[in-house]
């Protein structure tokens, strides 16, 4: 802040030196020319250093602001996410684009306005020193244009919101196209979504152009008004100088400083205009920088029973479960079968307390529990493994400290003893785990749950995408573990795996019906 203020004094200094040259001419002080130029050049060298210092300090402050702000935004949006991949594209777009816009159009503008304010005040002070009356006339004429930005602030906010929405739409489109590029290539329809891409591009670029045009219109009107209200007092100054009521050096100081005062005001108003355009983003950031207080988990205890008691649940009046009950004891291996879309994943989410039943309740050890408690007890293996572009160890520990023994134990129980070496633990997993097999990724998720000592493993069609041999090997590994309680939902489990379960249920018409395991 101090650096911005000091750097803003360069223009008042420039104004002084310019008028001082005319003072030397008026007074015919030839002997002062060389010393004056030397001192003035030293002054400019000082301000050059100040500007470099200011730039470094501003960049350091922006770095610290972005580091804290972006961390809080990511942590907040992760905390409120209600499902895997929830609003992933929108969140990435906001993080990469909107927060960059906030940096350029808000934080950097604030530092710029500090310098502009110092420039205006310093230059104005010198102008007042030269002649108060003429300077006050300039000020009186400058008041009117300062009200112009209010005419455009609302329309700029609307244009900014439209650009942000269109940018999110384009991000989603591009994400889809790159995600499905190989599929489109295999079907030889790489241009099949051209109309969607062009529509999204047109929408975003059009919104961006309208925003820029609105900003340009606002700045053009403001600039024109500033020029209109500057020429009139300049004419007055010329008249007073010609009639001898004002010295030439004083007029030059006021005339020269007036343009910079006007430019300074113009910069301040345009900068404020730009800052106003970030209002919607700042409101969103204000919500995102307060991580919600999550329910505190109780001390993780042994899970003796898991129950759904007379649960009724519906999505928008569409019934899913009707008076459904389930009881699972410690060490049980339970399979729930059902066709796609019948509510198997919803049942898992009810156990995780990520959904609230219309009636009935979920219990552990006969007691109600919170989502934070569920996070302490349940490990989840989904149809699509969740992996990070990081090392094998980080994917298991999720950044938590770990002993080699605990990692080796988890990997061995998950059927991945070959990854327990130092080299393998430090091996990197590529985006979406493409350098690992599907079976390895499933076992990594299992190892993760075991490392975190989760008492109950919830499997949501966890082996549906695997070949039969791999699926059988993973099931044998899991279902043979006496320490684990397993609740698995799947639309199809091969007959040779069914005997490994202690109980099998069919989910039909919102109810669970016991089935034979063979």
KEVEXZA-689344 format. One record per residue (C-alpha): z, y, x; residue in three letters. Coordinates in Angstrom, 2 decimals. Each point is the difference from the previous one (the first is absolute). Layout:
N
(pt (Z, Y, X), "ALA")
...
***
This chain:
518
(pt (0.00, 0.00, 0.00), "UNK")
(pt (0.94, 2.43, 2.82), "UNK")
(pt (-3.21, -0.88, 1.85), "UNK")
(pt (-2.08, 0.82, -3.11), "UNK")
(pt (1.80, 3.30, -0.44), "UNK")
(pt (-0.46, 1.04, 3.65), "UNK")
(pt (-3.67, -1.04, 0.04), "UNK")
(pt (-0.53, 2.20, -3.07), "UNK")
(pt (0.84, 3.06, 2.11), "UNK")
(pt (-3.30, -0.27, 1.88), "UNK")
(pt (-1.90, 2.05, -2.56), "UNK")
(pt (2.51, 2.89, -0.06), "UNK")
(pt (-0.27, 0.00, 3.79), "UNK")
(pt (-3.80, 0.00, -0.30), "UNK")
(pt (0.19, 2.95, -2.41), "UNK")
(pt (2.21, 1.93, 2.38), "UNK")
(pt (-2.29, -0.59, 2.99), "UNK")
(pt (-3.11, 1.01, -1.98), "UNK")
(pt (1.52, 3.28, -1.17), "UNK")
(pt (1.52, 0.59, 3.44), "UNK")
(pt (-3.49, 0.10, 1.54), "UNK")
(pt (-0.88, 2.88, -2.33), "UNK")
(pt (3.29, 1.67, 0.89), "UNK")
(pt (-1.04, -0.11, 3.70), "UNK")
(pt (-3.36, 1.55, -0.94), "UNK")
(pt (1.65, 2.71, -2.08), "UNK")
(pt (2.47, 0.92, 2.77), "UNK")
(pt (-2.51, -0.56, 2.84), "UNK")
(pt (2.46, -2.23, 1.89), "UNK")
(pt (-2.41, -1.59, 2.50), "UNK")
(pt (2.81, -1.04, 2.38), "UNK")
(pt (1.51, -2.20, -2.68), "UNK")
(pt (-3.11, -2.13, -0.54), "UNK")
(pt (0.51, -2.67, 2.69), "UNK")
(pt (3.79, -0.47, -0.52), "UNK")
(pt (-0.51, -0.09, -3.77), "UNK")
(pt (-2.73, -2.66, 0.20), "UNK")
(pt (2.10, -2.13, 2.38), "UNK")
(pt (3.01, 0.14, -2.32), "UNK")
(pt (-2.15, -0.69, -3.06), "UNK")
(pt (-1.60, -3.04, 1.67), "UNK")
(pt (3.46, -1.30, 0.91), "UNK")
(pt (0.95, 0.41, -3.63), "UNK")
(pt (-3.02, -2.02, -1.14), "UNK")
(pt (0.84, -2.71, 2.53), "UNK")
(pt (3.50, -0.15, -1.47), "UNK")
(pt (-1.38, -0.35, -3.52), "UNK")
(pt (-2.46, -2.71, 1.13), "UNK")
(pt (2.97, -1.98, 1.27), "UNK")
(pt (1.90, 0.69, -3.22), "UNK")
(pt (-2.90, -1.32, -2.11), "UNK")
(pt (-0.14, -3.19, 2.03), "UNK")
(pt (3.79, -0.37, -0.29), "UNK")
(pt (-0.21, 0.63, -3.74), "UNK")
(pt (-2.73, -2.64, -0.44), "UNK")
(pt (2.06, -2.60, 1.85), "UNK")
(pt (3.12, 0.78, -2.02), "UNK")
(pt (-1.89, -0.05, -3.31), "UNK")
(pt (-1.56, -3.36, 0.88), "UNK")
(pt (3.42, -1.37, 0.98), "UNK")
(pt (1.51, 1.20, -3.28), "UNK")
(pt (-2.89, -1.46, -2.00), "UNK")
(pt (0.52, -3.29, 1.85), "UNK")
(pt (3.71, -0.05, -0.90), "UNK")
(pt (-0.66, 1.02, -3.62), "UNK")
(pt (-2.71, -2.64, -0.46), "UNK")
(pt (2.09, -2.69, 1.67), "UNK")
(pt (2.94, 0.59, -2.34), "UNK")
(pt (-2.04, 0.77, -3.12), "UNK")
(pt (-2.47, -2.89, 0.24), "UNK")
(pt (2.79, -2.45, 0.80), "UNK")
(pt (1.90, 1.09, -3.11), "UNK")
(pt (-3.12, -0.16, -2.20), "UNK")
(pt (-0.84, -3.53, 1.15), "UNK")
(pt (3.61, -1.17, -0.38), "UNK")
(pt (0.28, 1.51, -3.49), "UNK")
(pt (-3.25, -1.48, -1.27), "UNK")
(pt (0.89, -3.38, 1.47), "UNK")
(pt (3.41, 0.17, -1.71), "UNK")
(pt (-1.45, 0.71, -3.46), "UNK")
(pt (-2.85, -2.52, 0.26), "UNK")
(pt (0.38, -2.52, -2.78), "UNK")
(pt (-2.44, -2.64, 1.25), "UNK")
(pt (-1.89, -1.15, 3.08), "UNK")
(pt (-2.87, 2.43, 0.68), "UNK")
(pt (1.20, 2.34, -2.76), "UNK")
(pt (-2.25, 3.11, 0.01), "UNK")
(pt (-0.95, -0.81, 3.59), "UNK")
(pt (-3.24, 1.99, 0.01), "UNK")
(pt (1.52, 3.07, -1.64), "UNK")
(pt (2.94, -0.01, 2.40), "UNK")
(pt (-2.21, -0.34, 3.08), "UNK")
(pt (-2.28, 2.79, -1.27), "UNK")
(pt (2.97, 2.30, -0.59), "UNK")
(pt (1.44, -0.81, 3.43), "UNK")
(pt (-3.25, 0.44, 1.95), "UNK")
(pt (-1.63, 2.86, -1.94), "UNK")
(pt (2.45, 2.01, -2.08), "UNK")
(pt (2.65, 0.18, 2.71), "UNK")
(pt (-2.67, 1.15, 2.48), "UNK")
(pt (-0.99, 2.69, -2.49), "UNK")
(pt (3.67, 0.96, -0.23), "UNK")
(pt (0.18, 0.35, 3.79), "UNK")
(pt (-3.07, 2.24, 0.23), "UNK")
(pt (0.42, 2.04, -3.18), "UNK")
(pt (3.78, 0.33, -0.11), "UNK")
(pt (1.93, -0.57, 3.22), "UNK")
(pt (-2.56, 1.55, 2.36), "UNK")
(pt (-0.56, 2.84, -2.45), "UNK")
(pt (3.73, 0.79, 0.02), "UNK")
(pt (0.01, 0.37, 3.79), "UNK")
(pt (-3.20, 2.05, -0.23), "UNK")
(pt (1.56, 2.29, -2.61), "UNK")
(pt (2.97, 0.68, 2.28), "UNK")
(pt (-2.34, 1.33, 2.68), "UNK")
(pt (-2.04, 1.94, -2.54), "UNK")
(pt (3.15, 1.57, -1.42), "UNK")
(pt (1.14, 1.12, 3.45), "UNK")
(pt (-3.45, 1.42, 0.70), "UNK")
(pt (-0.01, 2.00, -3.23), "UNK")
(pt (3.53, 1.33, 0.46), "UNK")
(pt (-0.53, 0.91, 3.68), "UNK")
(pt (-3.37, 1.61, -0.58), "UNK")
(pt (1.28, 1.84, -3.05), "UNK")
(pt (2.98, 1.28, 1.97), "UNK")
(pt (-2.26, 1.48, 2.65), "UNK")
(pt (-2.22, 1.54, -2.67), "UNK")
(pt (3.04, 1.63, -1.65), "UNK")
(pt (1.04, 1.33, 3.39), "UNK")
(pt (-3.44, 1.63, 0.35), "UNK")
(pt (0.02, 1.71, -3.42), "UNK")
(pt (2.21, -0.93, -2.92), "UNK")
(pt (-2.00, 1.72, -2.76), "UNK")
(pt (-3.39, -1.51, 0.81), "UNK")
(pt (1.56, -3.43, 0.56), "UNK")
(pt (1.75, 0.17, -3.38), "UNK")
(pt (-3.33, 0.87, -1.61), "UNK")
(pt (-1.47, -3.15, 1.55), "UNK")
(pt (2.95, -2.02, -1.29), "UNK")
(pt (-0.34, 1.41, -3.52), "UNK")
(pt (-3.63, -1.10, -0.14), "UNK")
(pt (0.83, -3.45, 1.34), "UNK")
(pt (2.46, -0.82, -2.77), "UNK")
(pt (-2.65, -0.61, -2.67), "UNK")
(pt (-1.92, -2.87, 1.70), "UNK")
(pt (3.20, -1.98, 0.60), "UNK")
(pt (0.13, -0.85, -3.71), "UNK")
(pt (-3.47, -1.62, 0.05), "UNK")
(pt (1.14, -3.53, 1.08), "UNK")
(pt (1.96, -0.43, -3.21), "UNK")
(pt (-3.33, -0.05, -1.84), "UNK")
(pt (-1.07, -3.15, 1.87), "UNK")
(pt (3.18, -1.97, 0.72), "UNK")
(pt (-0.13, -2.14, -3.16), "UNK")
(pt (-3.68, -0.92, 0.35), "UNK")
(pt (0.53, -0.92, 3.68), "UNK")
(pt (2.86, -2.33, -0.94), "UNK")
(pt (-2.21, -1.69, -2.62), "UNK")
(pt (-2.85, -0.43, 2.50), "UNK")
(pt (2.40, -1.48, 2.56), "UNK")
(pt (1.34, -2.54, -2.51), "UNK")
(pt (-3.55, -0.98, -0.95), "UNK")
(pt (-0.92, -0.48, 3.68), "UNK")
(pt (3.09, -2.15, 0.61), "UNK")
(pt (-0.81, -2.23, -3.00), "UNK")
(pt (-3.65, -0.40, 1.00), "UNK")
(pt (1.00, -0.74, 3.58), "UNK")
(pt (2.27, -2.82, -1.17), "UNK")
(pt (-2.86, -1.41, -2.09), "UNK")
(pt (-2.32, 0.06, 3.01), "UNK")
(pt (2.64, -1.63, 2.22), "UNK")
(pt (0.38, -2.81, -2.54), "UNK")
(pt (-3.78, -0.49, -0.14), "UNK")
(pt (-0.43, -0.08, 3.78), "UNK")
(pt (3.01, -2.32, 0.34), "UNK")
(pt (-1.54, -2.40, -2.54), "UNK")
(pt (-3.40, 0.04, 1.72), "UNK")
(pt (1.37, -0.73, 3.46), "UNK")
(pt (2.40, -2.58, -1.41), "UNK")
(pt (-2.84, -1.81, -1.74), "UNK")
(pt (-2.73, 0.67, 2.57), "UNK")
(pt (-0.35, -3.63, 1.08), "UNK")
(pt (-0.11, -1.18, -3.62), "UNK")
(pt (-2.73, 2.52, -0.86), "UNK")
(pt (-1.95, -1.04, 3.09), "UNK")
(pt (0.20, -3.67, -0.95), "UNK")
(pt (-1.39, 0.78, -3.44), "UNK")
(pt (-2.63, 2.30, 1.60), "UNK")
(pt (1.08, 2.92, -2.18), "UNK")
(pt (1.22, 2.49, 2.60), "UNK")
(pt (-1.38, 2.79, -2.17), "UNK")
(pt (1.41, -1.33, -3.24), "UNK")
(pt (2.70, 2.66, -0.15), "UNK")
(pt (-2.16, 2.89, 1.21), "UNK")
(pt (0.29, 1.78, -3.34), "UNK")
(pt (3.80, -0.19, 0.13), "UNK")
(pt (0.05, 1.19, 3.63), "UNK")
(pt (-2.35, 2.88, -0.70), "UNK")
(pt (1.96, 0.94, -3.11), "UNK")
(pt (3.28, -0.01, 1.92), "UNK")
(pt (-1.52, 1.93, 2.91), "UNK")
(pt (-1.58, 2.48, -2.37), "UNK")
(pt (3.27, 0.47, -1.84), "UNK")
(pt (2.04, 0.56, 3.17), "UNK")
(pt (-2.55, 2.19, 1.79), "UNK")
(pt (-0.63, 1.97, -3.19), "UNK")
(pt (3.75, 0.56, -0.48), "UNK")
(pt (0.29, 1.01, 3.66), "UNK")
(pt (-2.90, 2.43, -0.34), "UNK")
(pt (1.51, 1.51, -3.16), "UNK")
(pt (3.33, 0.43, 1.75), "UNK")
(pt (-1.66, 1.67, 3.01), "UNK")
(pt (-2.12, 2.17, -2.30), "UNK")
(pt (3.06, 1.12, -1.94), "UNK")
(pt (1.81, 0.85, 3.24), "UNK")
(pt (-3.11, 1.84, 1.23), "UNK")
(pt (-0.27, 1.97, -3.25), "UNK")
(pt (3.66, 0.95, 0.15), "UNK")
(pt (-0.26, 1.06, 3.64), "UNK")
(pt (-3.28, 1.88, -0.62), "UNK")
(pt (1.48, 2.04, -2.85), "UNK")
(pt (3.14, 0.71, 1.99), "UNK")
(pt (-2.04, 0.99, 3.07), "UNK")
(pt (-2.20, 2.34, -2.03), "UNK")
(pt (3.00, 1.71, -1.58), "UNK")
(pt (1.59, 0.48, 3.40), "UNK")
(pt (-3.14, 1.69, 1.33), "UNK")
(pt (-0.29, 2.26, -3.04), "UNK")
(pt (3.59, 1.15, 0.32), "UNK")
(pt (-0.27, 0.50, 3.77), "UNK")
(pt (-3.08, 2.26, 0.17), "UNK")
(pt (1.55, 2.71, -2.20), "UNK")
(pt (3.03, 0.70, 2.26), "UNK")
(pt (-2.25, -0.25, 3.08), "UNK")
(pt (-2.06, 2.84, -1.45), "UNK")
(pt (3.17, 2.03, -0.43), "UNK")
(pt (0.95, -0.63, 3.64), "UNK")
(pt (-3.41, 1.17, 1.21), "UNK")
(pt (0.35, 3.20, -2.01), "UNK")
(pt (3.46, 0.75, 1.42), "UNK")
(pt (-1.23, -0.59, 3.55), "UNK")
(pt (-3.03, 2.28, -0.42), "UNK")
(pt (2.17, 2.77, -1.44), "UNK")
(pt (2.45, -0.30, 2.89), "UNK")
(pt (2.96, -1.26, -2.00), "UNK")
(pt (-0.01, -3.35, 1.80), "UNK")
(pt (-0.49, -0.77, 3.68), "UNK")
(pt (-2.92, -2.25, 0.95), "UNK")
(pt (2.28, -2.59, 1.69), "UNK")
(pt (2.19, -0.09, -3.12), "UNK")
(pt (-2.99, -0.48, -2.27), "UNK")
(pt (-1.40, -2.72, 2.26), "UNK")
(pt (3.39, -1.74, -0.02), "UNK")
(pt (0.25, 0.16, -3.80), "UNK")
(pt (-3.69, -0.86, -0.59), "UNK")
(pt (0.05, -2.87, 2.48), "UNK")
(pt (3.35, -1.32, -1.22), "UNK")
(pt (-1.01, 0.39, -3.65), "UNK")
(pt (-2.73, -2.63, 0.36), "UNK")
(pt (2.47, -2.38, 1.60), "UNK")
(pt (2.63, 0.82, -2.59), "UNK")
(pt (-2.59, -0.78, -2.67), "UNK")
(pt (-1.08, -3.15, 1.82), "UNK")
(pt (3.64, -0.98, 0.40), "UNK")
(pt (0.65, 0.48, -3.70), "UNK")
(pt (-3.22, -1.85, -0.74), "UNK")
(pt (1.11, -2.87, 2.25), "UNK")
(pt (3.43, -0.09, -1.61), "UNK")
(pt (-1.42, 0.01, -3.53), "UNK")
(pt (-2.72, -2.57, 0.84), "UNK")
(pt (2.61, -2.15, 1.77), "UNK")
(pt (2.29, 0.22, -3.02), "UNK")
(pt (-3.00, -0.91, -2.13), "UNK")
(pt (-0.51, -3.10, 2.16), "UNK")
(pt (3.69, -0.87, -0.14), "UNK")
(pt (-0.12, 0.27, -3.81), "UNK")
(pt (-2.78, -2.61, -0.05), "UNK")
(pt (2.48, -2.59, 1.31), "UNK")
(pt (2.49, 0.42, -2.84), "UNK")
(pt (-0.80, -3.34, -1.68), "UNK")
(pt (0.25, -1.85, 3.34), "UNK")
(pt (3.32, 1.71, 0.82), "UNK")
(pt (1.40, -0.96, -3.39), "UNK")
(pt (-0.96, -3.61, 0.64), "UNK")
(pt (1.46, 0.11, 3.51), "UNK")
(pt (3.26, 1.44, -1.40), "UNK")
(pt (0.29, -3.13, -2.15), "UNK")
(pt (-1.00, -2.28, 2.86), "UNK")
(pt (2.47, 1.31, 2.57), "UNK")
(pt (3.05, -1.16, -1.89), "UNK")
(pt (0.30, -3.76, 0.30), "UNK")
(pt (1.39, -1.33, -3.30), "UNK")
(pt (3.48, -1.43, 0.10), "UNK")
(pt (-0.47, -3.72, -0.40), "UNK")
(pt (2.73, -2.23, -1.47), "UNK")
(pt (2.26, -1.39, 2.69), "UNK")
(pt (-0.14, -3.73, 0.49), "UNK")
(pt (3.14, -2.03, -0.12), "UNK")
(pt (0.84, -2.28, 2.92), "UNK")
(pt (-2.51, -2.85, -0.01), "UNK")
(pt (1.73, -3.13, -1.20), "UNK")
(pt (-1.10, -3.60, -0.49), "UNK")
(pt (-2.31, -0.28, -2.99), "UNK")
(pt (1.38, -2.84, -2.09), "UNK")
(pt (-2.05, 0.62, -3.14), "UNK")
(pt (-2.94, 2.15, -1.07), "UNK")
(pt (-0.51, 0.47, -3.73), "UNK")
(pt (-2.18, 1.65, -2.57), "UNK")
(pt (1.95, 0.08, -3.27), "UNK")
(pt (-1.91, 0.45, -3.26), "UNK")
(pt (-2.48, 2.40, 1.58), "UNK")
(pt (-2.52, 1.83, -2.17), "UNK")
(pt (-2.59, 2.21, 1.64), "UNK")
(pt (-3.17, 1.82, -1.08), "UNK")
(pt (-2.61, 2.27, 1.58), "UNK")
(pt (-0.86, 2.85, -2.37), "UNK")
(pt (0.93, -2.04, -3.06), "UNK")
(pt (-1.91, -3.01, 1.37), "UNK")
(pt (2.57, -2.84, 0.08), "UNK")
(pt (0.28, -1.95, 3.27), "UNK")
(pt (3.30, -1.90, -0.35), "UNK")
(pt (1.97, -0.81, -3.13), "UNK")
(pt (3.60, -1.18, 0.38), "UNK")
(pt (-0.82, -1.67, 3.33), "UNK")
(pt (2.80, -1.69, 1.95), "UNK")
(pt (0.11, -1.57, 3.46), "UNK")
(pt (2.82, -1.29, 2.20), "UNK")
(pt (-0.44, -0.89, 3.68), "UNK")
(pt (2.78, -1.37, 2.20), "UNK")
(pt (0.47, 0.38, 3.73), "UNK")
(pt (-2.44, -2.19, 1.92), "UNK")
(pt (-2.26, -0.61, -3.03), "UNK")
(pt (-3.76, 0.05, 0.44), "UNK")
(pt (-1.51, 1.22, -3.28), "UNK")
(pt (-3.68, 0.29, -0.91), "UNK")
(pt (-1.21, 2.08, -2.96), "UNK")
(pt (-3.61, -0.66, -0.95), "UNK")
(pt (-2.22, 2.09, -2.22), "UNK")
(pt (-3.49, 1.38, -0.35), "UNK")
(pt (-0.97, 3.33, 1.54), "UNK")
(pt (1.25, 3.05, -1.89), "UNK")
(pt (2.70, -1.83, -1.93), "UNK")
(pt (2.86, 1.81, 1.76), "UNK")
(pt (0.93, -2.05, 3.07), "UNK")
(pt (0.08, 3.04, 2.33), "UNK")
(pt (1.94, 1.94, -2.64), "UNK")
(pt (2.66, -2.70, 0.06), "UNK")
(pt (0.33, 0.47, 3.77), "UNK")
(pt (0.28, 3.77, -0.47), "UNK")
(pt (2.72, -0.49, -2.60), "UNK")
(pt (2.00, -2.07, 2.48), "UNK")
(pt (-0.51, 2.75, 2.60), "UNK")
(pt (1.21, 2.62, -2.53), "UNK")
(pt (-3.32, 1.82, 0.39), "UNK")
(pt (-0.50, -0.36, -3.76), "UNK")
(pt (2.62, 0.39, -2.72), "UNK")
(pt (-0.03, -2.48, -2.92), "UNK")
(pt (-0.15, 1.27, -3.55), "UNK")
(pt (2.86, -2.35, -0.78), "UNK")
(pt (2.04, -2.53, 1.95), "UNK")
(pt (0.84, 0.23, 3.70), "UNK")
(pt (-0.32, -1.48, 3.47), "UNK")
(pt (3.17, -1.33, 1.63), "UNK")
(pt (1.01, -1.24, 3.45), "UNK")
(pt (3.19, -2.04, 0.17), "UNK")
(pt (0.53, 0.89, -3.64), "UNK")
(pt (0.07, 3.74, 0.71), "UNK")
(pt (-2.45, 2.84, -0.60), "UNK")
(pt (-1.47, 1.44, 3.19), "UNK")
(pt (-2.03, 2.99, 1.19), "UNK")
(pt (-3.39, 0.21, 1.69), "UNK")
(pt (1.83, 0.72, 3.27), "UNK")
(pt (1.92, -3.27, -0.47), "UNK")
(pt (-3.26, -1.83, -0.69), "UNK")
(pt (-1.42, 1.36, 3.23), "UNK")
(pt (2.94, -1.56, 1.84), "UNK")
(pt (-0.43, -3.45, -1.56), "UNK")
(pt (-3.70, -0.56, -0.68), "UNK")
(pt (-2.86, -0.49, 2.42), "UNK")
(pt (-3.52, 0.24, -1.44), "UNK")
(pt (-3.24, -1.74, 0.97), "UNK")
(pt (-2.96, 1.40, -1.90), "UNK")
(pt (-3.60, -1.04, -0.37), "UNK")
(pt (-1.09, 2.66, 2.49), "UNK")
(pt (2.20, 0.10, 3.11), "UNK")
(pt (1.44, 3.37, 0.95), "UNK")
(pt (-0.47, 0.49, 3.74), "UNK")
(pt (0.02, 3.01, 2.27), "UNK")
(pt (-2.26, 0.90, 2.91), "UNK")
(pt (2.76, -0.73, 2.47), "UNK")
(pt (1.44, -2.89, 1.99), "UNK")
(pt (0.98, -3.35, -1.44), "UNK")
(pt (3.65, 0.83, 0.71), "UNK")
(pt (-0.18, 3.33, -1.83), "UNK")
(pt (-1.64, -1.70, -2.97), "UNK")
(pt (2.92, -2.42, -0.23), "UNK")
(pt (2.87, 2.37, 0.77), "UNK")
(pt (-1.56, 3.09, -1.64), "UNK")
(pt (1.32, 2.10, 2.85), "UNK")
(pt (3.54, -1.37, -0.09), "UNK")
(pt (1.75, -1.20, 3.19), "UNK")
(pt (-0.20, -3.76, 0.50), "UNK")
(pt (1.12, -2.63, 2.44), "UNK")
(pt (-2.49, -2.47, 1.40), "UNK")
(pt (2.01, -2.83, -1.54), "UNK")
(pt (-0.19, 1.45, -3.52), "UNK")
(pt (-3.76, 0.46, 0.31), "UNK")
(pt (-0.51, -3.50, 1.35), "UNK")
(pt (2.09, -1.47, -2.82), "UNK")
(pt (-1.91, 1.87, -2.72), "UNK")
(pt (-3.38, -0.92, 1.45), "UNK")
(pt (0.97, -3.65, 0.42), "UNK")
(pt (1.21, -0.31, -3.62), "UNK")
(pt (-3.22, 1.71, -1.17), "UNK")
(pt (-2.12, -2.47, 1.98), "UNK")
(pt (-1.14, 2.43, 2.72), "UNK")
(pt (1.87, -1.13, 3.13), "UNK")
(pt (-3.07, 0.75, 2.11), "UNK")
(pt (0.50, 3.75, -0.64), "UNK")
(pt (3.56, 0.01, 1.35), "UNK")
(pt (-1.08, 0.74, 3.58), "UNK")
(pt (0.30, 3.51, 1.45), "UNK")
(pt (-3.77, 0.35, 0.29), "UNK")
(pt (-0.59, -1.06, -3.60), "UNK")
(pt (2.77, 2.23, -1.37), "UNK")
(pt (-1.60, 2.97, 1.76), "UNK")
(pt (-3.50, -0.90, -1.22), "UNK")
(pt (-1.51, 2.60, -2.33), "UNK")
(pt (-1.07, -0.67, -3.57), "UNK")
(pt (-3.19, 1.82, -0.96), "UNK")
(pt (-0.65, 1.87, -3.24), "UNK")
(pt (0.70, -2.30, -2.96), "UNK")
(pt (0.76, -2.81, 2.47), "UNK")
(pt (-3.65, -0.94, 0.60), "UNK")
(pt (0.83, -1.55, 3.40), "UNK")
(pt (2.40, -2.51, -1.62), "UNK")
(pt (-0.76, -2.80, -2.44), "UNK")
(pt (1.08, 0.18, -3.63), "UNK")
(pt (2.53, -2.76, 0.60), "UNK")
(pt (1.52, 1.82, 2.98), "UNK")
(pt (0.37, 3.19, -2.01), "UNK")
(pt (1.78, -1.87, -2.81), "UNK")
(pt (2.34, -1.61, 2.50), "UNK")
(pt (0.67, 3.41, 1.55), "UNK")
(pt (1.13, 1.27, -3.40), "UNK")
(pt (2.24, -3.01, -0.35), "UNK")
(pt (1.37, 0.53, 3.52), "UNK")
(pt (0.70, 3.63, -0.95), "UNK")
(pt (2.04, -1.08, -3.03), "UNK")
(pt (1.90, -2.56, 2.07), "UNK")
(pt (0.67, 2.52, 2.78), "UNK")
(pt (1.53, 2.36, -2.56), "UNK")
(pt (2.08, -2.92, -1.31), "UNK")
(pt (-1.30, 0.28, -3.54), "UNK")
(pt (1.73, -2.54, -2.20), "UNK")
(pt (-2.79, -0.41, -2.54), "UNK")
(pt (-3.73, -0.18, 0.68), "UNK")
(pt (-2.26, 1.28, -2.78), "UNK")
(pt (-3.60, -1.21, 0.40), "UNK")
(pt (-2.64, 1.73, -2.13), "UNK")
(pt (-3.12, -2.17, 0.33), "UNK")
(pt (0.76, 0.05, 3.70), "UNK")
(pt (-2.32, -2.86, 0.98), "UNK")
(pt (-2.74, 0.47, -2.60), "UNK")
(pt (-2.52, 1.27, 2.56), "UNK")
(pt (0.65, -2.73, 2.58), "UNK")
(pt (-1.78, -3.29, 0.55), "UNK")
(pt (1.83, -3.03, -1.49), "UNK")
(pt (1.15, -1.41, 3.34), "UNK")
(pt (1.56, 3.30, 1.12), "UNK")
(pt (1.56, 0.59, -3.44), "UNK")
(pt (1.54, -3.49, 0.06), "UNK")
(pt (1.38, 0.49, 3.53), "UNK")
(pt (1.60, 3.33, -0.93), "UNK")
(pt (1.50, -1.42, -3.19), "UNK")
(pt (1.50, -2.93, 1.87), "UNK")
(pt (1.51, 2.39, 2.53), "UNK")
(pt (1.54, 2.23, -2.67), "UNK")
(pt (1.04, -2.56, -2.54), "UNK")
(pt (1.66, -2.22, 2.60), "UNK")
(pt (2.33, 2.82, 1.08), "UNK")
(pt (3.38, -0.73, -1.64), "UNK")
(pt (1.23, 3.53, 0.72), "UNK")
(pt (-2.65, 1.64, -2.15), "UNK")
(pt (-0.09, 0.48, -3.74), "UNK")
(pt (-3.66, 0.25, -1.02), "UNK")
(pt (-1.53, 1.41, -3.18), "UNK")
(pt (-3.79, -0.25, 0.10), "UNK")
(pt (-2.55, 1.11, -2.58), "UNK")
(pt (-3.58, -1.25, 0.18), "UNK")
(pt (-2.90, -0.72, -2.32), "UNK")
(pt (-0.86, -3.25, 1.76), "UNK")
(pt (1.95, -2.23, 2.36), "UNK")
(pt (-1.57, -3.29, 1.20), "UNK")
(pt (1.58, -3.16, -1.39), "UNK")
(pt (1.09, -1.25, 3.43), "UNK")
(pt (2.26, 3.06, 0.40), "UNK")
(pt (1.72, -0.22, -3.41), "UNK")
(pt (2.51, -2.73, 1.00), "UNK")
(pt (1.46, 2.37, 2.61), "UNK")
(pt (1.50, 2.24, -2.71), "UNK")
(pt (3.33, -0.61, -1.70), "UNK")
(pt (-1.33, 1.51, -3.26), "UNK")
(pt (-3.39, 0.98, -1.40), "UNK")
(pt (-0.54, 2.30, -2.99), "UNK")
(pt (-3.07, 1.05, -1.94), "UNK")
(pt (-0.17, 3.63, -1.14), "UNK")
(pt (-1.64, 0.13, -3.42), "UNK")
(pt (0.25, 2.46, -2.89), "UNK")
(pt (2.78, 1.92, 1.71), "UNK")
(pt (2.20, -3.06, 0.46), "UNK")
(pt (0.83, -2.45, 2.79), "UNK")
(pt (-0.48, -3.66, -0.83), "UNK")
(pt (1.27, -2.78, 2.34), "UNK")
(pt (-2.80, -2.15, 1.36), "UNK")
(pt (-0.12, -3.21, 1.96), "UNK")
(pt (-0.42, 0.39, 3.75), "UNK")
(pt (-2.66, -2.66, 0.29), "UNK")
***
